[in-house]
Amino acid sequence: MAQLSAPGSTKRWYQKAWRRAVIDMHIPDWDPRFLSQFDADRYVDALLQARAQSVMLYVQSHTGLFNYPTKVGKQHENLKGRDLPAEVIERLRRHGIAVQLYVSLIFDRWVYDNHPEWRGRDANGEEHGKGSRYGVVCPNSPYREYVRAWVEEMCHRYDFDGVFFDMTFWPFICYCEHCQRRWEEEVGGDLPRTIDWTDERWTLFQRKREQWLAEFAQIATGTVKRIKPHVSVQHQSSTYPAVWGVGVSYPLVEQNDFLEGDFYGDAVQGSFVRKLLGELTPNRPCGYATSLATALSEHTGRKPDSLLEAKASAAIADGTAFVFIDGIDPIGTLNPEVYARMGRIFDRLLPCYDELGGERVADIAIYYSLESKFDMRDNGRHVTQLSGKDTHTTAAVETARTLMRNHLLYTVITAKQIDQLQRFRVIILPSVHHLSAREADALREYVRQGGAIYASGGTSLVTNEGKRLPDFALADVFGVSLIRADWSDYIHYIAPSDLASAEFAGWSAKYPPMARGCGFGVRPHPDAEVLATTTLPWRGDLPTQFSSIHCDPPWEATENPEVVFHRFGKGQAIYCSTPIEMEENLREVFVRLLRRLCPNPTLEANAPAPVEVTLFHQPERKRYLLSLVNFQQEMPNIPINGIRLHLRLPQQVKSVRLLPEGREIRFRRGRDRVTFTAPKLHTLALFGVEYG
């Protein structure tokens, strides 16, 4: 196995470790048998069998107990003075496996039990997490100094390559005395308790929570960097696409050398988060982690080999490190068959990793706002009654689902890429609730210079400070002005005009498609083209009055614009008052609208919907790396024959090769594209499209 942390290496360990491991070790010490049979040799043997290039080695866990004789906290009772990390590190170094120490922040059972004054409290004054397995404490409490002390102790004690700080987020909306004191000192008055994303004071509370969390993370990161400046630091990244309550946003990104998070969803979730983290991460590759078990709560549950291979293959296609998660037995042993299975999967994929690298090629970017991860329908609710919903993230993920199924090359960007918008032909703004003036200005200029945007709902109606604007900040780009804002859902119909007969093929003004989402009242500008309008169902004065007992058919046509096309400068925009990207009934319409904005895309494929296509440019190799991933809902995959691919590239294509073996694939050069047919696709296929 290649040495990942060799002296004088030009790459950091995480730039070379594509195959990573986490062995969960959240074991308490109530029973004297817990961890009594831990064997460092067998632990490392399991990693070797799994072909892991790095491991998160547990120094401490959610239990708050340490796996070495600490002078700051409490060591796990059953270790009786043993130094488990030292035992394992010495063996890992022999085999060149990179060492990333694992520690848990905020989720700390020992601290929770022994320092009740550090516990978080909800808006009613109740202790958060009471009766739970997970003891959670407030990062604004003196717990901060306790963390600083043991991080310093850990750094002086061990030789390692990186640190992973888990659970760096708010698991609750905290109203403890420590948070109240900070708010009084920095803002004044009581902490707000009524949700209102159009209220500047409430929005400031959320921005403060994001800031406070990042400052807490900086204590951990800064302590490591002060003592070991060349060691990588990383905080749990699965929370970037999580709802606003966790308080994770742009300030936390700065406390990471790279991003990595664990995710347990389907192919769409994996595709979305890998692209999001890949664009957001300070350094690449980012990491995508998932469990070997069917769920973390199922200790002996097993994902099928075919599913694990599909997930690892999808990570390869997105240029992302794959991290598998297993859990140690309470007694301290591991199941060797689990690691042998992962090793067999990695053995099949090993040759692919040498092909990775380059810059992603995408025609379309989903604009994801870390400051818009909420539901406007929560406005006016007490904070203890929040819904936990997040319409912006839902819209963004559903957009990704549609783009994947239609083989449109896409990525997910944030405000970090606001100065790079020209990389893309279309920017999608799916119900971006909060948008800063800087973001709005950049998007306006992007369209003025020839770009295209699709926007929906209340996008650009509220600043990221929570200031409600009288009109859309991008009204001049959208070609509409606001009459009425309404984020509530209702049944209505989207009736196409003659101008959109192609996009609404199969629908008509008499028989329009139904929508259940929100709809805004807007007025079109004189130079805008209205592609569709709102049609309402029949409404009686009483709930028992209706036009049809089972449904609410279309009845009353209105002039309210639903879909508007507008040319602005050299570019163009489509605004939808109803976020049709969220309407299953309207997915084909959504794709046709995007094709209006992006004719002649870089890639076209006749593949079935479960096949995702990705493309990376590797100029140093004078080629593009094209990947096909077959990720079907039911496993094992049914192999697919005859996938035909059309590529429009700025360079003259010299050859197409199936990688890693290098076999040439016949291709045909057309007027504006090259075309070739992929061999039978089982799970993963890589192609090098070389130019001269």
C-alpha positions as CSV (number, residue, x, y, z in Angstrom):
1,M,0.0,0.0,0.0
2,A,1.3,3.5,-0.9
3,Q,2.6,5.6,1.9
4,L,0.1,8.5,2.3
5,S,2.0,10.7,4.7
6,A,5.5,10.3,3.3
7,P,7.9,13.1,4.2
8,G,8.3,15.6,1.4
9,S,5.1,14.6,-0.4
10,T,3.6,17.4,-2.5
11,K,0.1,16.2,-1.7
12,R,-1.8,16.1,1.6
13,W,-3.0,12.7,2.8
14,Y,-6.7,13.5,1.9
15,Q,-5.7,14.3,-1.7
16,K,-4.5,10.7,-2.1
17,A,-6.8,8.7,0.1
18,W,-9.8,7.8,-2.1
19,R,-10.8,4.9,0.1
20,R,-11.4,5.8,3.7
21,A,-12.8,4.1,6.8
22,V,-14.7,5.0,9.9
23,I,-15.2,2.4,12.7
24,D,-17.7,3.9,15.1
25,M,-16.7,3.3,18.7
26,H,-19.4,5.0,20.8
27,I,-19.1,2.5,23.6
28,P,-19.9,3.4,27.3
29,D,-18.2,1.7,30.3
30,W,-21.2,0.6,32.3
31,D,-20.5,-3.1,31.7
32,P,-17.0,-4.3,32.5
33,R,-17.0,-6.4,29.3
34,F,-17.3,-3.3,27.1
35,L,-14.1,-2.9,24.9
36,S,-12.4,-5.6,27.0
37,Q,-11.4,-7.6,23.9
38,F,-10.1,-4.7,21.7
39,D,-7.1,-5.9,19.7
40,A,-5.1,-3.3,17.8
41,D,-3.6,-5.9,15.4
42,R,-7.0,-7.3,14.4
43,Y,-8.3,-3.7,14.0
44,V,-5.5,-2.8,11.6
45,D,-5.8,-6.2,9.8
46,A,-9.5,-5.4,9.1
47,L,-8.5,-2.1,7.5
48,L,-5.9,-3.8,5.3
49,Q,-8.5,-6.4,4.2
50,A,-10.9,-3.5,3.3
51,R,-8.2,-1.7,1.2
52,A,-8.6,1.4,3.3
53,Q,-6.1,4.2,2.8
54,S,-7.1,6.2,5.9
55,V,-9.1,5.6,9.1
56,M,-10.9,7.8,11.6
57,L,-9.4,6.6,14.9
58,Y,-11.6,7.2,17.9
59,V,-9.8,9.1,20.6
60,Q,-13.1,10.1,22.3
61,S,-16.8,9.6,21.3
62,H,-20.4,10.7,21.9
63,T,-20.1,9.1,25.3
64,G,-17.6,11.7,26.3
65,L,-15.1,9.0,27.4
66,F,-11.5,9.0,26.2
67,N,-9.6,6.0,24.9
68,Y,-6.4,7.1,26.5
69,P,-5.4,8.1,30.1
70,T,-6.5,11.7,29.9
71,K,-5.8,14.3,32.5
72,V,-8.6,16.6,31.3
73,G,-11.7,14.3,31.1
74,K,-12.5,10.7,32.0
75,Q,-10.9,7.6,30.4
76,H,-13.1,4.7,29.5
77,E,-13.1,2.7,32.7
78,N,-12.6,-0.7,31.1
79,L,-9.4,0.3,29.3
80,K,-7.6,0.5,32.7
81,G,-4.9,2.9,31.6
82,R,-4.4,1.5,28.1
83,D,-3.6,4.0,25.3
84,L,-5.6,2.6,22.4
85,P,-4.8,5.4,19.9
86,A,-1.1,4.9,20.5
87,E,-1.3,1.2,20.0
88,V,-3.2,1.6,16.7
89,I,-1.2,4.5,15.4
90,E,2.0,2.6,15.7
91,R,0.6,-0.3,13.6
92,L,-1.1,2.0,11.1
93,R,2.2,3.8,10.4
94,R,3.8,0.4,9.5
95,H,1.3,0.0,6.6
96,G,1.1,3.6,5.4
97,I,-2.5,4.1,6.4
98,A,-3.3,7.8,7.2
99,V,-4.5,8.5,10.7
100,Q,-7.4,10.9,11.2
101,L,-8.3,11.2,14.9
102,Y,-12.0,11.2,15.6
103,V,-13.5,13.3,18.4
104,S,-17.1,14.4,19.3
105,L,-18.2,18.0,20.0
106,I,-21.4,19.1,21.6
107,F,-22.7,15.4,21.8
108,D,-20.8,14.6,25.1
109,R,-22.6,12.3,27.5
110,W,-20.0,12.5,30.3
111,V,-20.0,16.3,30.2
112,Y,-23.8,16.4,30.1
113,D,-24.0,14.2,33.2
114,N,-21.2,15.9,35.2
115,H,-21.8,19.6,34.2
116,P,-25.6,20.2,34.2
117,E,-24.8,24.0,34.1
118,W,-23.5,23.5,30.5
119,R,-26.6,21.9,29.2
120,G,-28.7,23.6,26.5
121,R,-32.3,24.7,27.2
122,D,-35.2,25.2,24.8
123,A,-37.4,28.3,24.6
124,N,-39.5,27.1,27.5
125,G,-36.5,26.7,29.8
126,E,-36.5,22.9,29.6
127,E,-33.1,21.1,29.4
128,H,-32.5,19.8,25.9
129,G,-31.9,16.1,25.5
130,K,-33.3,15.0,28.8
131,G,-33.9,11.3,28.8
132,S,-31.9,10.8,25.5
133,R,-28.9,8.6,24.9
134,Y,-27.2,11.6,23.5
135,G,-26.1,14.2,26.1
136,V,-25.9,17.6,24.3
137,V,-24.4,20.7,25.7
138,C,-24.3,24.4,24.6
139,P,-21.2,25.6,22.6
140,N,-21.6,29.0,24.2
141,S,-21.1,27.6,27.7
142,P,-17.7,27.0,29.5
143,Y,-17.6,23.7,27.6
144,R,-15.6,25.7,25.1
145,E,-12.6,25.9,27.4
146,Y,-12.9,22.2,28.3
147,V,-12.7,21.4,24.5
148,R,-9.7,23.6,24.1
149,A,-7.9,21.8,27.0
150,W,-8.4,18.2,25.7
151,V,-7.7,19.2,22.0
152,E,-4.4,20.6,23.2
153,E,-3.7,17.4,25.2
154,M,-4.5,15.2,22.2
155,C,-2.3,17.2,19.9
156,H,0.7,17.0,22.2
157,R,0.2,13.3,22.7
158,Y,-0.1,11.8,19.2
159,D,1.5,11.9,15.7
160,F,-1.4,12.0,13.3
161,D,-2.4,13.3,9.8
162,G,-5.8,14.9,10.5
163,V,-8.6,15.5,13.0
164,F,-12.3,14.9,12.4
165,F,-14.5,16.9,14.8
166,D,-18.0,15.3,14.7
167,M,-21.3,16.9,15.5
168,T,-20.3,20.5,15.1
169,F,-23.8,21.9,14.8
170,W,-26.7,23.0,17.0
171,P,-28.9,20.0,17.7
172,F,-31.4,22.4,19.3
173,I,-32.5,26.1,19.3
174,C,-30.8,27.1,22.5
175,Y,-32.1,29.6,25.0
176,C,-29.8,28.8,27.9
177,E,-28.3,31.6,30.1
178,H,-25.0,31.5,28.1
179,C,-26.8,32.2,24.8
180,Q,-29.0,34.9,26.4
181,R,-26.0,36.6,27.8
182,R,-24.2,36.7,24.5
183,W,-27.3,38.1,22.8
184,E,-27.6,40.8,25.4
185,E,-24.0,41.8,25.0
186,E,-23.9,41.8,21.2
187,V,-27.5,42.8,20.3
188,G,-29.5,43.6,23.4
189,G,-32.9,42.4,24.8
190,D,-34.3,39.0,24.9
191,L,-33.7,36.2,22.4
192,P,-36.5,36.2,19.8
193,R,-38.9,33.3,20.0
194,T,-41.2,33.9,17.1
195,I,-40.1,32.7,13.7
196,D,-40.3,35.2,10.9
197,W,-37.9,35.1,8.0
198,T,-39.0,38.5,6.8
199,D,-38.0,40.1,10.2
200,E,-34.5,41.4,10.6
201,R,-34.2,40.7,14.3
202,W,-35.2,37.0,13.9
203,T,-32.9,36.6,10.9
204,L,-30.1,38.3,12.9
205,F,-30.6,35.6,15.6
206,Q,-30.0,32.9,13.0
207,R,-26.9,34.7,11.7
208,K,-25.6,35.0,15.3
209,R,-26.2,31.2,15.8
210,E,-24.1,30.5,12.7
211,Q,-21.4,32.9,13.8
212,W,-21.3,31.5,17.4
213,L,-21.0,27.9,16.1
214,A,-18.2,28.9,13.8
215,E,-16.4,30.6,16.6
216,F,-16.7,27.5,18.7
217,A,-15.4,25.4,15.8
218,Q,-12.5,27.9,15.6
219,I,-11.4,27.1,19.1
220,A,-11.0,23.4,18.1
221,T,-9.5,24.2,14.7
222,G,-7.2,26.9,16.0
223,T,-5.9,24.8,18.8
224,V,-4.9,22.0,16.4
225,K,-3.3,24.4,13.9
226,R,-1.4,26.2,16.6
227,I,0.3,23.0,17.8
228,K,0.3,21.0,14.5
229,P,0.0,23.5,11.6
230,H,0.4,20.9,8.9
231,V,-2.4,18.6,10.2
232,S,-5.7,18.7,8.4
233,V,-8.8,19.7,10.3
234,Q,-12.3,18.8,9.3
235,H,-15.8,19.2,10.9
236,Q,-18.8,17.0,10.1
237,S,-20.2,18.3,6.8
238,S,-23.4,16.3,6.5
239,T,-25.3,19.3,7.9
240,Y,-24.6,21.8,5.1
241,P,-27.8,20.7,3.3
242,A,-29.7,20.4,6.6
243,V,-32.5,22.6,7.8
244,W,-31.7,26.0,9.4
245,G,-31.9,24.9,13.0
246,V,-28.5,23.2,12.9
247,G,-26.9,26.6,12.3
248,V,-24.4,25.4,9.7
249,S,-23.5,28.0,7.1
250,Y,-20.6,29.7,5.3
251,P,-18.7,30.7,8.5
252,L,-18.2,27.1,9.4
253,V,-16.6,26.2,6.0
254,E,-13.6,28.3,6.9
255,Q,-12.7,26.0,9.8
256,N,-12.1,23.0,7.4
257,D,-9.3,21.9,5.2
258,F,-11.8,19.8,3.2
259,L,-15.4,18.8,3.6
260,E,-16.7,15.3,4.3
261,G,-20.1,14.1,5.6
262,D,-22.1,10.9,6.1
263,F,-25.3,10.4,4.1
264,Y,-27.7,7.5,4.0
265,G,-30.2,8.5,1.3
266,D,-30.8,7.4,-2.3
267,A,-28.9,8.0,-5.5
268,V,-30.3,11.6,-5.9
269,Q,-29.3,12.6,-2.4
270,G,-25.8,11.3,-3.0
271,S,-25.4,13.1,-6.3
272,F,-26.7,16.4,-4.9
273,V,-24.5,16.4,-1.8
274,R,-21.3,15.3,-3.6
275,K,-21.6,18.2,-6.0
276,L,-22.5,20.6,-3.2
277,L,-19.6,19.6,-1.1
278,G,-17.3,19.4,-4.1
279,E,-18.0,23.0,-5.0
280,L,-18.0,24.2,-1.3
281,T,-14.9,22.4,0.0
282,P,-11.7,24.5,0.5
283,N,-9.7,21.6,-1.0
284,R,-10.5,18.5,-3.1
285,P,-11.5,15.8,-3.0
286,C,-14.4,16.0,-0.6
287,G,-15.6,12.9,1.1
288,Y,-18.9,11.0,0.9
289,A,-19.5,8.6,3.8
290,T,-22.1,5.9,4.2
291,S,-22.6,2.9,6.4
292,L,-21.9,-0.7,5.5
293,A,-25.0,-1.6,7.5
294,T,-28.5,-0.9,6.2
295,A,-28.6,1.9,8.9
296,L,-26.5,2.9,11.8
297,S,-29.2,1.6,14.1
298,E,-28.8,-1.9,12.6
299,H,-25.5,-3.2,13.9
300,T,-25.5,-6.4,11.9
301,G,-27.6,-5.2,9.0
302,R,-25.9,-5.4,5.6
303,K,-26.3,-3.3,2.5
304,P,-26.1,-5.6,-0.6
305,D,-22.6,-5.7,-2.3
306,S,-24.3,-4.3,-5.4
307,L,-25.6,-1.3,-3.5
308,L,-22.3,-0.5,-1.9
309,E,-20.6,-0.9,-5.3
310,A,-23.1,1.5,-6.8
311,K,-22.5,4.1,-4.1
312,A,-18.7,3.8,-4.3
313,S,-18.9,4.0,-8.1
314,A,-21.1,7.1,-7.9
315,A,-18.4,8.7,-5.7
316,I,-15.8,7.9,-8.3
317,A,-17.9,9.5,-11.1
318,D,-18.2,12.7,-9.0
319,G,-14.4,12.7,-8.2
320,T,-15.2,12.1,-4.5
321,A,-13.5,10.0,-1.8
322,F,-15.6,7.1,-0.6
323,V,-15.8,6.5,3.2
324,F,-17.4,3.4,4.6
325,I,-18.7,3.3,8.1
326,D,-18.8,0.2,10.4
327,G,-19.5,-0.1,14.1
328,I,-17.3,-1.9,16.6
329,D,-18.9,-4.6,18.7
330,P,-19.5,-3.4,22.3
331,I,-16.9,-6.0,23.5
332,G,-14.3,-4.5,21.1
333,T,-14.2,-7.0,18.3
334,L,-14.9,-6.5,14.5
335,N,-16.6,-8.8,12.0
336,P,-13.8,-9.7,9.5
337,E,-16.3,-10.7,6.8
338,V,-17.6,-7.1,6.6
339,Y,-14.1,-5.8,5.7
340,A,-13.5,-8.7,3.3
341,R,-16.7,-7.7,1.5
342,M,-15.6,-4.0,1.2
343,G,-12.2,-5.2,0.1
344,R,-13.7,-7.2,-2.7
345,I,-15.7,-4.2,-3.9
346,F,-12.7,-1.9,-3.8
347,D,-10.6,-4.5,-5.6
348,R,-13.0,-4.2,-8.6
349,L,-12.7,-0.4,-8.5
350,L,-9.0,0.1,-7.7
351,P,-7.9,0.8,-11.3
352,C,-10.4,3.6,-11.6
353,Y,-8.9,5.9,-9.0
354,D,-5.8,6.6,-11.1
355,E,-8.1,8.1,-13.7
356,L,-9.6,10.8,-11.5
357,G,-9.0,14.5,-11.4
358,G,-9.8,17.6,-13.3
359,E,-12.6,20.2,-13.3
360,R,-16.2,19.4,-13.5
361,V,-18.0,20.3,-16.7
362,A,-21.6,21.4,-16.2
363,D,-24.1,23.3,-18.4
364,I,-26.4,23.9,-15.5
365,A,-25.8,25.0,-11.9
366,I,-28.4,24.7,-9.1
367,Y,-27.8,27.8,-6.9
368,Y,-28.1,26.6,-3.3
369,S,-28.3,29.2,-0.6
370,L,-27.0,28.1,2.9
371,E,-29.0,31.1,4.2
372,S,-32.4,30.0,2.7
373,K,-32.7,26.5,4.3
374,F,-36.2,27.1,5.8
375,D,-39.9,27.2,5.1
376,M,-41.6,30.6,4.8
377,R,-44.8,29.0,6.1
378,D,-43.2,28.8,9.5
379,N,-43.5,32.6,9.8
380,G,-45.5,33.6,12.9
381,R,-44.9,30.3,14.7
382,H,-43.4,30.0,18.2
383,V,-39.9,28.5,17.9
384,T,-41.1,25.4,19.8
385,Q,-43.6,24.7,17.0
386,L,-41.4,24.9,14.0
387,S,-42.3,22.4,11.2
388,G,-38.7,21.3,10.5
389,K,-39.4,21.7,6.8
390,D,-37.1,23.3,4.2
391,T,-38.7,24.2,0.9
392,H,-35.5,25.6,-0.6
393,T,-33.6,22.4,-0.1
394,T,-36.5,20.3,-1.2
395,A,-36.8,22.3,-4.4
396,A,-33.0,22.1,-5.0
397,V,-32.9,18.3,-4.5
398,E,-36.0,17.7,-6.7
399,T,-34.3,19.8,-9.4
400,A,-31.2,17.6,-9.1
401,R,-33.5,14.5,-9.5
402,T,-34.9,15.9,-12.8
403,L,-31.6,16.9,-14.2
404,M,-30.1,13.5,-13.4
405,R,-32.9,11.6,-14.9
406,N,-32.6,13.6,-18.1
407,H,-28.8,13.4,-18.3
408,L,-28.2,17.1,-18.1
409,L,-24.8,17.9,-16.8
410,Y,-25.2,19.8,-13.5
411,T,-23.5,20.9,-10.3
412,V,-24.6,22.6,-7.1
413,I,-23.1,26.0,-6.3
414,T,-23.3,28.5,-3.5
415,A,-22.4,32.1,-2.8
416,K,-18.8,30.8,-2.9
417,Q,-19.1,30.6,-6.7
418,I,-20.8,34.0,-7.1
419,D,-17.8,35.3,-9.1
420,Q,-17.7,32.2,-11.3
421,L,-21.2,32.2,-12.8
422,Q,-19.9,32.5,-16.3
423,R,-18.8,28.8,-16.0
424,F,-22.4,27.8,-16.6
425,R,-25.0,28.3,-19.3
426,V,-28.0,28.2,-17.0
427,I,-28.3,29.0,-13.2
428,I,-31.3,27.6,-11.5
429,L,-32.6,29.6,-8.5
430,P,-35.2,27.2,-6.8
431,S,-37.1,29.3,-4.2
432,V,-34.0,31.0,-3.0
433,H,-35.8,32.8,0.0
434,H,-32.9,35.0,1.0
435,L,-30.5,36.7,-1.5
436,S,-28.0,39.3,-0.7
437,A,-27.5,42.5,-2.8
438,R,-24.1,41.2,-3.9
439,E,-25.6,37.9,-5.1
440,A,-28.4,39.7,-6.9
441,D,-26.0,42.1,-8.6
442,A,-23.8,39.2,-9.8
443,L,-26.7,37.3,-11.2
444,R,-28.0,40.4,-12.9
445,E,-24.6,41.0,-14.6
446,Y,-24.3,37.3,-15.5
447,V,-27.6,37.5,-17.5
448,R,-26.8,40.9,-18.9
449,Q,-23.6,39.4,-20.4
450,G,-25.4,36.5,-22.0
451,G,-26.2,34.0,-19.2
452,A,-29.6,32.4,-18.5
453,I,-31.5,31.9,-15.2
454,Y,-34.5,30.0,-14.1
455,A,-36.1,31.3,-10.9
456,S,-39.1,30.4,-8.9
457,G,-41.4,31.5,-6.1
458,G,-40.1,34.3,-3.8
459,T,-36.5,34.3,-5.1
460,S,-34.8,37.6,-4.3
461,L,-37.8,39.0,-2.4
462,V,-36.0,39.1,1.0
463,T,-32.4,40.1,1.7
464,N,-30.2,37.7,3.7
465,E,-30.5,40.1,6.6
466,G,-34.3,39.4,6.6
467,K,-35.4,42.7,5.0
468,R,-38.6,42.2,3.0
469,L,-38.3,44.2,-0.3
470,P,-41.3,45.9,-2.0
471,D,-40.4,44.0,-5.2
472,F,-38.1,41.3,-6.4
473,A,-34.5,42.4,-6.3
474,L,-34.2,40.8,-9.7
475,A,-37.6,42.1,-11.1
476,D,-35.8,43.7,-14.0
477,V,-34.2,40.4,-14.9
478,F,-37.3,38.3,-14.3
479,G,-39.5,40.6,-16.3
480,V,-42.2,40.7,-13.6
481,S,-43.0,42.8,-10.6
482,L,-44.7,41.6,-7.4
483,I,-48.4,42.2,-6.7
484,R,-48.9,39.7,-3.9
485,A,-46.6,37.3,-2.0
486,D,-48.1,34.1,-0.7
487,W,-45.9,31.2,0.4
488,S,-48.9,28.9,1.3
489,D,-49.8,25.9,-0.9
490,Y,-53.1,25.7,-2.7
491,I,-54.5,23.7,-5.6
492,H,-54.4,25.6,-8.9
493,Y,-53.6,25.0,-12.6
494,I,-50.9,26.3,-14.9
495,A,-52.5,27.1,-18.2
496,P,-50.1,27.4,-21.2
497,S,-50.3,30.1,-23.7
498,D,-49.8,29.6,-27.5
499,L,-46.2,30.8,-26.9
500,A,-45.4,27.7,-24.9
501,S,-47.2,25.0,-26.8
502,A,-43.9,23.1,-27.3
503,E,-42.9,23.3,-23.6
504,F,-46.4,22.3,-22.5
505,A,-46.9,19.6,-25.1
506,G,-49.9,17.4,-24.2
507,W,-51.5,20.2,-22.1
508,S,-53.8,23.1,-23.1
509,A,-55.5,26.0,-21.6
510,K,-58.7,23.9,-21.3
511,Y,-56.8,20.9,-19.8
512,P,-53.8,22.4,-17.9
513,P,-51.6,20.6,-15.5
514,M,-52.4,20.9,-11.8
515,A,-50.0,22.2,-9.1
516,R,-50.2,22.1,-5.3
517,G,-47.4,24.5,-4.4
518,C,-47.4,28.2,-3.6
519,G,-48.1,30.8,-6.3
520,F,-47.2,34.5,-6.3
521,G,-49.3,37.3,-7.8
522,V,-47.1,39.1,-10.4
523,R,-47.4,41.7,-13.1
524,P,-45.5,41.1,-16.4
525,H,-43.3,43.8,-17.8
526,P,-44.2,45.1,-21.3
527,D,-41.3,43.3,-22.9
528,A,-41.9,39.9,-21.2
529,E,-43.6,36.9,-22.8
530,V,-46.2,35.2,-20.6
531,L,-45.9,31.5,-21.3
532,A,-48.6,30.3,-18.8
533,T,-51.2,31.8,-16.5
534,T,-53.1,30.6,-13.4
535,T,-56.4,28.8,-13.6
536,L,-58.3,28.3,-10.4
537,P,-60.8,25.5,-9.4
538,W,-64.4,26.3,-8.6
539,R,-64.8,27.5,-5.0
540,G,-67.9,27.5,-2.9
541,D,-68.5,29.5,0.3
542,L,-68.5,26.3,2.4
543,P,-66.2,23.3,2.6
544,T,-69.2,21.1,1.6
545,Q,-69.6,23.0,-1.7
546,F,-67.6,21.8,-4.6
547,S,-67.6,21.2,-8.4
548,S,-66.6,17.6,-8.3
549,I,-66.7,15.3,-5.2
550,H,-63.3,13.6,-5.7
551,C,-61.2,16.5,-7.1
552,D,-61.2,20.2,-7.9
553,P,-61.0,20.5,-11.7
554,P,-59.9,23.7,-13.5
555,W,-62.6,26.3,-13.7
556,E,-61.7,30.0,-13.6
557,A,-59.0,31.3,-16.0
558,T,-57.1,34.4,-14.7
559,E,-54.5,36.7,-16.2
560,N,-52.0,36.1,-13.4
561,P,-48.7,35.1,-15.0
562,E,-47.4,31.7,-13.9
563,V,-44.4,31.3,-16.3
564,V,-42.7,34.3,-17.9
565,F,-39.9,34.4,-20.4
566,H,-37.8,37.6,-20.6
567,R,-34.8,38.8,-22.5
568,F,-32.4,40.9,-20.5
569,G,-29.2,42.3,-22.0
570,K,-27.6,39.6,-24.0
571,G,-29.2,36.9,-21.8
572,Q,-32.6,35.5,-20.9
573,A,-34.6,34.5,-17.9
574,I,-37.6,32.3,-17.0
575,Y,-39.6,33.1,-13.9
576,C,-42.2,30.7,-12.4
577,S,-44.5,32.0,-9.7
578,T,-45.1,28.3,-8.8
579,P,-41.9,26.3,-8.2
580,I,-42.7,23.8,-10.9
581,E,-39.4,22.1,-10.2
582,M,-41.2,20.6,-7.2
583,E,-44.2,19.4,-9.1
584,E,-44.0,15.8,-10.3
585,N,-46.7,16.5,-12.7
586,L,-44.6,19.2,-14.4
587,R,-41.1,17.6,-14.6
588,E,-41.2,17.3,-18.4
589,V,-42.4,20.9,-18.7
590,F,-39.5,22.0,-16.5
591,V,-37.0,20.2,-18.6
592,R,-38.4,21.7,-21.8
593,L,-38.1,25.2,-20.3
594,L,-34.5,24.5,-19.4
595,R,-33.8,23.3,-23.0
596,R,-35.3,26.6,-24.2
597,L,-32.6,28.3,-22.1
598,C,-29.9,25.8,-23.0
599,P,-30.2,24.4,-26.5
600,N,-27.5,22.1,-27.8
601,P,-26.2,21.0,-24.4
602,T,-22.7,19.6,-24.0
603,L,-24.0,16.1,-23.6
604,E,-27.0,14.1,-24.7
605,A,-27.7,10.5,-24.0
606,N,-30.5,8.0,-24.6
607,A,-29.8,6.2,-21.3
608,P,-32.5,5.1,-19.0
609,A,-33.3,7.4,-16.0
610,P,-31.3,5.5,-13.4
611,V,-28.0,6.2,-15.3
612,E,-26.2,9.4,-14.3
613,V,-23.6,10.9,-16.6
614,T,-20.7,13.2,-15.4
615,L,-17.9,14.9,-17.2
616,F,-14.6,16.3,-16.0
617,H,-12.0,18.2,-18.0
618,Q,-8.4,17.0,-17.5
619,P,-6.3,19.5,-19.6
620,E,-3.0,18.1,-18.3
621,R,-4.0,14.8,-19.9
622,K,-5.6,16.5,-22.9
623,R,-8.8,14.6,-22.4
624,Y,-12.3,14.7,-20.8
625,L,-13.2,12.0,-18.3
626,L,-16.8,10.8,-18.9
627,S,-18.5,8.5,-16.4
628,L,-21.7,6.5,-16.6
629,V,-23.1,5.2,-13.3
630,N,-26.0,2.7,-13.4
631,F,-27.8,3.1,-10.0
632,Q,-31.1,1.4,-10.1
633,Q,-33.6,1.4,-7.3
634,E,-33.8,-2.4,-7.1
635,M,-30.5,-4.1,-6.8
636,P,-28.6,-5.8,-8.3
637,N,-28.6,-3.6,-11.4
638,I,-29.9,-4.9,-14.7
639,P,-27.1,-4.3,-17.3
640,I,-27.9,-1.8,-20.0
641,N,-26.9,-2.1,-23.7
642,G,-26.8,0.5,-26.4
643,I,-26.3,3.8,-24.5
644,R,-25.6,6.4,-27.2
645,L,-23.7,9.5,-26.2
646,H,-23.4,12.8,-28.1
647,L,-20.7,15.3,-27.0
648,R,-20.2,18.9,-28.0
649,L,-16.7,19.9,-27.1
650,P,-14.6,22.9,-28.1
651,Q,-11.6,20.7,-29.0
652,Q,-11.2,18.3,-31.9
653,V,-11.7,14.8,-30.5
654,K,-8.8,12.4,-31.4
655,S,-10.0,9.2,-29.7
656,V,-12.4,7.7,-27.2
657,R,-11.0,5.1,-24.9
658,L,-12.7,2.8,-22.4
659,L,-10.8,3.2,-19.1
660,P,-8.8,1.9,-17.3
661,E,-7.9,-0.7,-20.0
662,G,-7.5,1.9,-22.7
663,R,-9.5,0.0,-25.4
664,E,-10.5,2.3,-28.3
665,I,-14.2,2.9,-28.8
666,R,-15.4,3.7,-32.3
667,F,-16.9,7.2,-32.6
668,R,-18.4,9.3,-35.4
669,R,-17.7,13.0,-35.8
670,G,-20.7,15.0,-36.9
671,R,-21.2,18.7,-37.7
672,D,-21.1,19.9,-34.1
673,R,-20.6,16.8,-32.0
674,V,-19.0,13.4,-31.6
675,T,-21.1,10.3,-31.1
676,F,-20.3,6.9,-29.7
677,T,-22.0,3.9,-28.1
678,A,-21.0,2.6,-24.7
679,P,-20.4,-1.1,-24.2
680,K,-22.8,-3.0,-21.9
681,L,-23.0,-1.0,-18.7
682,H,-23.2,-3.0,-15.4
683,T,-22.5,-0.3,-12.7
684,L,-19.6,2.0,-13.7
685,A,-18.0,2.9,-17.0
686,L,-15.2,5.5,-17.5
687,F,-14.3,6.9,-20.9
688,G,-11.3,9.1,-21.8
689,V,-12.3,11.5,-24.6
690,E,-8.9,12.6,-25.9
691,Y,-8.2,15.6,-28.0
692,G,-5.1,16.5,-30.0
